[in-house]
Amino acid sequence: MATSIRERAPMHLWVVGILSLLWNGFGCYDYLVTRLRDTDYLAKMMPGTDPNAVLAYIDSFPLYAQIGWGLGVWGGLAGSLLLLLRSRWATLAFALSFIGALLGLGYQIMHPAGIASMHEGAGGVMPYVIIAVALALALYARAMEKKRVLR
């Protein structure tokens, strides 16, 4: 009879899991509030920018970029929860999140026409940060799966 010893998860798994849950939770909040067309939220997030112009810009994205945005945020949230549950499915969820970020934010990066504040200063850097974090989480989950921390 084969017995398996259940190893304890390393402390960094919990730290990464909780931080990624907060990060991706905010991404889902941003997605939902934007999709619900909350102009007050958009005005606070981008002071001095017409929220209706932001919504029109987002509405102009092609379908693949809009689907990518949803896949990116919801895949990231699922990946975070699955990581905390120590499920090997976290790897797939984070990989899908990374692909979604590439599709959604890649379009925004490659087609900078539109809202200037989304492409200047922090707005210009943030898409790269989001893609980098999505990649890092996918690679981290893959490493934890290889070490058999995820089951």
C-alpha positions as CSV (number, residue, x, y, z in Angstrom):
1,M,0.0,0.0,0.0
2,A,1.5,3.3,-1.1
3,T,1.4,6.1,1.4
4,S,1.9,9.7,0.5
5,I,3.4,12.2,2.9
6,R,1.6,15.5,2.7
7,E,4.2,18.2,2.8
8,R,3.5,21.6,4.3
9,A,3.2,24.4,1.9
10,P,6.1,26.8,2.0
11,M,5.4,30.2,3.6
12,H,6.0,32.0,0.4
13,L,3.1,30.2,-1.2
14,W,0.7,31.8,1.3
15,V,2.3,35.2,0.8
16,V,2.2,35.0,-3.0
17,G,-1.4,33.6,-2.8
18,I,-2.7,36.3,-0.6
19,L,-1.0,39.1,-2.4
20,S,-2.1,37.7,-5.8
21,L,-5.7,37.4,-4.5
22,L,-5.6,41.1,-3.5
23,W,-4.1,42.1,-6.8
24,N,-6.4,40.1,-9.0
25,G,-9.4,40.9,-6.8
26,F,-8.8,44.6,-7.5
27,G,-8.6,43.8,-11.2
28,C,-12.0,42.0,-11.1
29,Y,-13.4,45.0,-9.2
30,D,-12.1,47.4,-11.8
31,Y,-13.5,45.2,-14.6
32,L,-16.9,44.9,-13.0
33,V,-17.3,48.6,-12.2
34,T,-16.1,49.6,-15.6
35,R,-18.5,47.1,-17.3
36,L,-21.3,48.5,-15.2
37,R,-20.3,51.9,-16.6
38,D,-19.8,53.6,-13.3
39,T,-18.7,57.1,-14.4
40,D,-18.0,58.2,-10.8
41,Y,-15.4,55.4,-10.4
42,L,-13.8,56.2,-13.7
43,A,-13.6,59.9,-12.8
44,K,-11.8,59.1,-9.6
45,M,-9.4,56.7,-11.3
46,M,-8.6,59.1,-14.1
47,P,-9.0,62.7,-12.8
48,G,-9.5,65.3,-15.5
49,T,-10.6,62.7,-18.0
50,D,-14.1,62.5,-19.3
51,P,-15.5,59.1,-18.1
52,N,-17.8,58.8,-21.1
53,A,-14.8,59.2,-23.4
54,V,-13.0,56.4,-21.5
55,L,-16.1,54.1,-21.9
56,A,-16.3,55.0,-25.6
57,Y,-12.6,54.1,-26.0
58,I,-13.0,50.8,-24.2
59,D,-16.2,50.0,-26.2
60,S,-14.1,50.5,-29.4
61,F,-11.7,47.7,-28.5
62,P,-12.1,44.6,-30.8
63,L,-13.8,41.6,-29.4
64,Y,-10.6,39.6,-28.8
65,A,-9.2,42.5,-26.6
66,Q,-12.4,42.7,-24.6
67,I,-12.5,38.9,-24.1
68,G,-8.8,39.0,-23.2
69,W,-9.5,41.6,-20.5
70,G,-12.2,39.4,-18.9
71,L,-10.0,36.2,-19.2
72,G,-7.1,38.1,-17.7
73,V,-8.9,39.3,-14.6
74,W,-11.1,36.3,-13.9
75,G,-8.4,33.8,-14.7
76,G,-6.1,35.6,-12.3
77,L,-8.7,35.5,-9.5
78,A,-9.3,31.8,-10.1
79,G,-5.6,31.2,-10.2
80,S,-5.1,33.0,-6.9
81,L,-7.9,31.0,-5.2
82,L,-6.6,27.7,-6.7
83,L,-3.1,28.5,-5.5
84,L,-4.3,29.0,-2.0
85,L,-6.1,25.7,-2.3
86,R,-2.8,24.2,-3.5
87,S,-4.5,22.9,-6.7
88,R,-2.4,22.2,-9.8
89,W,-5.2,23.9,-11.8
90,A,-3.8,27.2,-10.6
91,T,-1.1,26.8,-13.3
92,L,-3.7,26.7,-16.1
93,A,-5.7,29.5,-14.6
94,F,-2.7,31.8,-14.3
95,A,-1.6,30.8,-17.9
96,L,-5.0,31.8,-19.2
97,S,-4.8,35.0,-17.2
98,F,-1.4,35.8,-18.8
99,I,-2.8,35.1,-22.3
100,G,-5.8,37.3,-21.5
101,A,-3.5,40.1,-20.3
102,L,-1.5,39.9,-23.5
103,L,-4.7,40.1,-25.7
104,G,-6.4,42.9,-23.8
105,L,-3.5,45.0,-22.8
106,G,-1.5,44.2,-25.9
107,Y,-4.1,45.8,-27.9
108,Q,-4.0,48.9,-25.7
109,I,-0.2,49.0,-26.0
110,M,-0.1,48.5,-29.8
111,H,-3.0,51.0,-30.5
112,P,-2.3,54.0,-28.3
113,A,-4.8,56.3,-30.0
114,G,-7.6,57.3,-27.6
115,I,-7.4,58.5,-24.0
116,A,-4.0,60.2,-23.4
117,S,-4.0,59.6,-19.7
118,M,-4.2,55.9,-20.3
119,H,-0.9,56.1,-22.2
120,E,1.1,58.6,-20.1
121,G,2.8,58.3,-16.8
122,A,1.5,55.5,-14.6
123,G,-1.2,54.8,-17.2
124,G,1.5,54.1,-19.7
125,V,3.5,51.8,-17.4
126,M,0.7,49.9,-15.8
127,P,-0.1,47.6,-18.8
128,Y,3.5,46.3,-18.7
129,V,3.4,45.8,-15.0
130,I,0.1,43.9,-15.2
131,I,1.5,41.6,-18.0
132,A,4.7,41.1,-16.0
133,V,2.8,40.1,-12.8
134,A,0.6,37.8,-14.8
135,L,3.6,36.1,-16.3
136,A,5.4,35.9,-12.9
137,L,2.3,34.3,-11.3
138,A,2.0,31.7,-14.1
139,L,5.7,30.8,-13.7
140,Y,5.5,30.7,-10.0
141,A,2.5,28.3,-10.1
142,R,4.3,26.1,-12.6
143,A,7.3,26.0,-10.3
144,M,5.1,25.0,-7.3
145,E,3.5,22.3,-9.5
146,K,6.9,20.9,-10.5
147,K,7.9,20.8,-6.8
148,R,4.7,19.0,-6.0
149,V,3.5,21.7,-3.7
150,L,0.3,21.9,-5.8
151,R,-1.7,18.7,-6.2
